[in-house]
Amino acid sequence: MTAAASLGRTAGFALLYLLATWLGRQTIMDDSNLSLVWPAAGVSAVWFLVQYSSRWRACDVVALAVVAQAVNMATGASFALAALFGLANLVQAWLFAYLFRRWLPHLWGGGGTEAMARVAELWRLLCASFLATAAGAMIGPTASWIVNGVYSWPATAVWLTRNTVSIMLIGAAGLRLGHLLYRMRAAPTVAPGSRIRARIAALTRLQVLEYVAVLAISTLLYYIAFGVSHGLPLAFPLLGMTVWAALRLRTGFVVLHDLFFGSVAVLYTLNGDGPFANVDNNAGRALIAQAFVGMVAVVGLALALGRDERSRLLGDLRASERAAADQAATLGSIVDGMAEGLAVVDATGRLILRNPASARLLGGMVSTNGQLADTAYYGLFHPDGTPMTNDELPYHRALSTGVPHSLDLVVRNAQVPDGRVVHLTATRLPHLIDGQPCALTIFSDVTAERRHRDELATFAGVVAHDLLNPLATVEGWSDAVLVTLREAPEHPSIEDATDGVQRIRRAGVRMRNLINDLLAYTTARDAALAPADVSLSALVAEIATARADQAQSAGGPAPRFHVGDLPDVHADPVLIRQVLDNLISNAIKYVAPGVTPDLTISAADADDDYVEVRVCDNGIGIPAGQHARVFDNFHRAHRTADYAGTGLGLGICRRIVERHGGTISAEPGPEGNGTCFVFTLPGPVAVPVHRHAPTPARP
């Protein structure tokens, strides 16, 4: 806060305090020079709260002291009495500000930003008001005793009552107004007039009528109780209006209602009218009137704040219920949307919870009575094919041992005739449900993973076997060459040694080819696709030229190519080149001796925006019954020295084509001569989709 802003507030509060002090001094008691009403106590309390953190608060102390001294002396107090009265007001205002900031630091005025909204906060405000007033009462009435020579206990009671009521009522109104101004500054884009108009517009016509009715009836009743001379104690019915306003209308309105009509009651009493005017002495009359105003204020604020607190708690409860419902709905959506199955089963086999995936993984077999059915109903088997019993299910073991348990089982029923491998993991829940221990079971479809694992095991076995063969050849012929050289170190058999070395070299070539094919197979299986539009015509022309050059350099006949009109495809250029290169290489390799390779490559549109490519040759063909098996890993249809290979080439082709969402097959060539390989790839506008899911493994 700048010095100008702080001093501006000091000047404003000083003017308000001057007015409140002058009004209070107009109600001086005859014998003690004490005022019956002291609104300046409430003004000074709000003043010192607002300026408590200011670096220039010393100016506020000086301003309050000067105003109090001047007004008291101007209204008949001596210099010493006016100075002591000013000191009492300073101590009272400072102590209230200190206690308020200590007990209510979260409220506006106490260092926070909230408005007073709880009954407990009202009691703290009342205690701070009373303690601050008591501190002032130790100085003010004592000062009057020192000056006048007589200590007046009624004057002390009036001081305590009037200042406590003034601080509580005017302080509550000031705190409410200050919090409203703070909110207006915190939201500068909303004009104050617009905010007020919005609040009025939010009221229904019935609510507006209720506000008007409370004001009108309160005015009438207070006039009857205080303005009409009837001698009847009719003050107690006025509490009904306070209760009505507190239970039905806004808290800010209740504060203003209590402040306004409380002032009306005090003014009537000071003027000698109303039920309290019959009290003989001024002190007793003021004490009763101030006590009535205080009681009205406390009752009204307590009821209004209690209602607000209950409404807020009810709103919080409803918000918590909505949040809990939203969270439950979110969790339900997550559980229902899981690809894994989820089920909660108690010790009796009752299904507490299950998601749609659990039924789907079991082939749609769902128990209709809420109980887990027998394993035969779902068609559950061990991986070795033996039926599974209920006691072998993971949830039974988890509940009996308290240790998580998992296993693989096979689901085979009418809906899943080929079988599905499902991995189950069961964990005992830490809390009982309906008095029963329960287990959470997670279902996962691991058919593809287990098949892949089995393939890897087979793959590793075949690789080990095929690598051992050339190694055995290398070791055997190395030993033979070594024996030959040792038996005739001076005249070794050159022919025998040369033959052995050539055999070793051929074994090394086979090992190198196998390793290269293994690397290519891994790339075809696991490498990330980078699809793009590929020109098949350009790709085939490039491969054909390379193969023709290779054949001529080796002294063999150049293969003949008949290439039709080939369209573009949307695929990974590197992998598709590998497919075409493997097929063309096989077509050139697997021909009868003395026959010139003759290849026909054509393409046509297939279904679903795919392109069908055909590579036909005049080779030795594939034995009957093996056209599908040639795509298996390590399968070799011709196991002769003239047609050596690793058996991975066509498996690589199948992996690549299937990863692009296509299919590949082999069939006899025209008139039964040679072989035609047919595969499909997405066209340039197609989106690759895995249209052919892998076949589930049978246990």
Helices and strands as residue ranges (DSSP letters): H 3-25, H 40-50, H 57-74, H 79-103, H 119-137, H 140-148, H 153-186, H 192-202, H 205-222, I 223-227, H 238-248, H 251-270, G 275-278, H 282-337, E 341-346, E 351-354, H 356-361, H 375-378, E 380-381, G 390-392, H 394-401, E 405-411, E 420-428, E 438-445, H 447-487, H 494-526, E 532-535, H 536-553, E 560-563, E 568-571, H 573-589, E 598-605, E 610-616, G 629-631, G 641-643, H 649-659, E 664-668, G 670-672, E 675-682
